[in-house]
Amino acid sequence: MENWLHKQADLKPNQLALIAENKQYTFAQLEQIVIKRAQQLMTILDDNRRVGVLTTNCLAGYVTILALQQLGRQLVLLNRRLAKPELEDQIDQAQLTQIVQDDAFELDLSNTQQFTFHYLSQLAGQPAEILADFKEDQVTSIMFTSGTTGRPKGVEQSFGNHFYSAMGSVLNLGLLPDDCWLAAVPIFHISGFSIMMRSLIYGIPVRLYDHFDAHQINADLLAGRGSIISLVPVMFEKMLADLPRNQAYPASFRQVLLGGGPVKQVTLVASQTRGISITQCYGMTETASQIIALNPKDAAAKLGSVGKPLFPVSLRIVQQDSEGLGQLEVKAPNIAVGYLNQADKYQASFDDGWFKTGDLGWQDDEGFIYIKGRQGDMISSGGENVFPQEIEAVYRHLPEIEDMVVVGVPDTQWGSVPVALVKFKSDAFLSVADLRNYGREQLAHYKVPHDFVEYSNDWPRTASGKIQRYRLVTEYQNIKKRPS
Amino acid sequence: MENWLHKQADLKPNQLALIAENKQYTFAQLEQIVIKRAQQLMTILDDNRRVGVLTTNCLAGYVTILALQQLGRQLVLLNRRLAKPELEDQIDQAQLTQIVQDDAFELDLSNTQQFTFHYLSQLAGQPAEILADFKEDQVTSIMFTSGTTGRPKGVEQSFGNHFYSAMGSVLNLGLLPDDCWLAAVPIFHISGFSIMMRSLIYGIPVRLYDHFDAHQINADLLAGRGSIISLVPVMFEKMLADLPRNQAYPASFRQVLLGGGPVKQVTLVASQTRGISITQCYGMTETASQIIALNPKDAAAKLGSVGKPLFPVSLRIVQQDSEGLGQLEVKAPNIAVGYLNQADKYQASFDDGWFKTGDLGWQDDEGFIYIKGRQGDMISSGGENVFPQEIEAVYRHLPEIEDMVVVGVPDTQWGSVPVALVKFKSDAFLSVADLRNYGREQLAHYKVPHDFVEYSNDWPRTASGKIQRYRLVTEYQNIKKRPS
């Protein structure tokens, strides 16, 4: 396929493409500033086909991401909220030599050149070779996600992945001439990055928010400045709380796309009362965004369901128990084409051609899917995926700790939060404050367990020896009930 | 991708899928009757992977086409208007052994079993193996089209071709929840067949017309029963003429997709006056429907243009003359995957990976494309493509005829019609009536030249010896001006 940005600049030069930081750009203008940034990048880029990006949802980051894509570089989108050792591990895995970053990013990372967007914007630029075609199997973006082993894997997403993901979405949500997608979720996540790609494929504008401000977004929506928004439940709850009782969003605002965790019934009811159309959806980095979605018209009848697999997605549930609960596996052209440097792990994530999502769920008589939990016990906390094994691995470095298990417990604000059950070595002990401080040095804040309790029994295990984490959730809750 | 019909029956079981012959079917119901027809077909089908279909736009034909597709058979969609020798040639090329046909079709075709839809509907049925997946590269439909050599070529269209074609269309026209596509163009043509495929891909209903009745269609549109219609210009003109002066289509009728030839300025003006949104488009059997389209907002400023290449289509113009006129070549995932049994011709239709459309055109400063004429001198007559070489080849069989050249001349009703310039052998002669009668026996009526004139000069030729047909158009017109 022809270069998407170039194609839209050809097809719809005067169509709005981006609204950010009180500026707005048509596709022709966006192409112009992106090409300029590509030329500036050519002044500093070495031959490494991968370039790291550390950015907030700022205009300069948006443009730089597109510029690297235009140059055919693989974008390694690093999570802006990670701690230094986490970032350095991913930089090492991706063999990055250069990173472009927003001006406020302060960490010095080992073995890489770091360039701020401001620095780039001052450069004169050099001739740049722009991709003529976006080839279906060419990797354009890499995002890290953790699996059950704990060490993050770099998910390789191709142009074809993003294209089919956008097609699945358009066949579900439709496409109107005045569509405008609001991006308040991070563009270094698939949730935000997929909005950027849809904009290029559909030829519609993105309204970019540099941080989540419920009041500002409500003001924009009430003024008719947006038709679709992607949100995690906690964001949507804040918007509902902020929305004045006597006001309603206009009909042009047609859809809230809610992902990243279950939605509370009270939220669903509130949105219905206020006439807001919600599409709940399920997806992962490996599927380049949504693959299952629940339409608004089914939301009331199918409470708790994530919906049905989108058009280009097939789904099956294997190893079902007597009640139909089993492992969700999918087949779709938007399944990522590889894990960075881990061909074996990629192979292992398929079962006879079906991608193992790692989630457990079941399907009702009408084909609606309900997700029960993550096989790998991932904790979904405020839209971020937290993997217990990764946290445990960090803490096991402490000499005082013999073992630790992290589990997710329900939380009214974040959906779920990690808590830790700790076994200390004989005669050793650390306070909760010590444990928390150590975590904050080593991990992103959202990964640091919200609570630590001492645990002295043997871990509950399956017949085959695997720790039964779900039982530890109950044990943790029992411990907390006891008078201390 | 999962079987499209099955997918929609899963995703939207209660969504309307088809309205035909005063009946209507949801996707769940359509799947049911299609599977039943597939089972009935299993009672009679031999092992030939190709099955011929001869049908009007009737419900039974629609269902039988889908049933054959469900069985993974290659549909050979024969033009219901062809004469017996033409059909037999195509049957021979496709090595067909069986044909399913509407009840009114009367010709006895050599070497094939013929089954009417009524006959099929009486059968008990046998177990049928339904396609689980529609694989991107699997050929599902074959339609014949003539090239410059005259003998029709079977164009092999894959599921991927139809999918990408539908994607190009949705990215141009958008998709609304209440969309309903009106099919008054033949379903054995790519124009109608592509509507069937879009219905399966988008999950929207088709309103099928067994024949074109401008008044009936207007009545439906005025009553809000349709949002998009595909038409050739002559049909649209009839609808405009029939539309009462004091009435206007409702806003829910959002688009006329006009293809198959140039649109008259008076038609464009009339549609603007009456508030009708037209998308002019260009496509061919080999591109599985539209690849270039002109949006309504550009129609007035870009009169005569077919627009810009759709999202998944790249276009280039090669061998341009001093004024920029050259050969249109395209690259797109919806280019047909082959010509039946003619791998060499298929190869020859590409120029370094670019498909040679055979059309001559130019592009203005803003990228809008204007088509000047067909390199192969195809005559587009009332939505049917007429190829001079095919007609000439038939006539050259007559002992009285030494040579004949057929050219297209403008016609107020059909856009263009074929006329013939004839050289008789010395002392031989045939009357216009004789020539016409012979043509009617051998060719579809629309291919029979509307006029025959004797021509005794040498044919005008290019330096390399090719006949300059465009000069013969002028010569024909001069002959007609002379007092006879």
Chai-1 contact restraints between the chains, C-beta under 6 A:
chainA,res_idxA,chainB,res_idxB,connection_type,confidence,min_distance_angstrom,max_distance_angstrom,comment,restraint_id
A,M1,B,P312,contact,1.0,0.0,6.0,A-B,restraint_1
A,E2,B,S314,contact,1.0,0.0,6.0,A-B,restraint_2
A,D10,B,G367,contact,1.0,0.0,6.0,A-B,restraint_3
A,L11,B,K308,contact,1.0,0.0,6.0,A-B,restraint_4
A,M167,B,M167,contact,1.0,0.0,6.0,A-B,restraint_5
A,G174,B,L175,contact,1.0,0.0,6.0,A-B,restraint_6
A,G174,B,L176,contact,1.0,0.0,6.0,A-B,restraint_7
A,G174,B,P177,contact,1.0,0.0,6.0,A-B,restraint_8
A,L175,B,G174,contact,1.0,0.0,6.0,A-B,restraint_9
A,L175,B,L175,contact,1.0,0.0,6.0,A-B,restraint_10
A,L176,B,G174,contact,1.0,0.0,6.0,A-B,restraint_11
A,P177,B,G174,contact,1.0,0.0,6.0,A-B,restraint_12
A,K308,B,L11,contact,1.0,0.0,6.0,A-B,restraint_13
A,P312,B,M1,contact,1.0,0.0,6.0,A-B,restraint_14
A,S314,B,E2,contact,1.0,0.0,6.0,A-B,restraint_15
A,G367,B,D10,contact,1.0,0.0,6.0,A-B,restraint_16
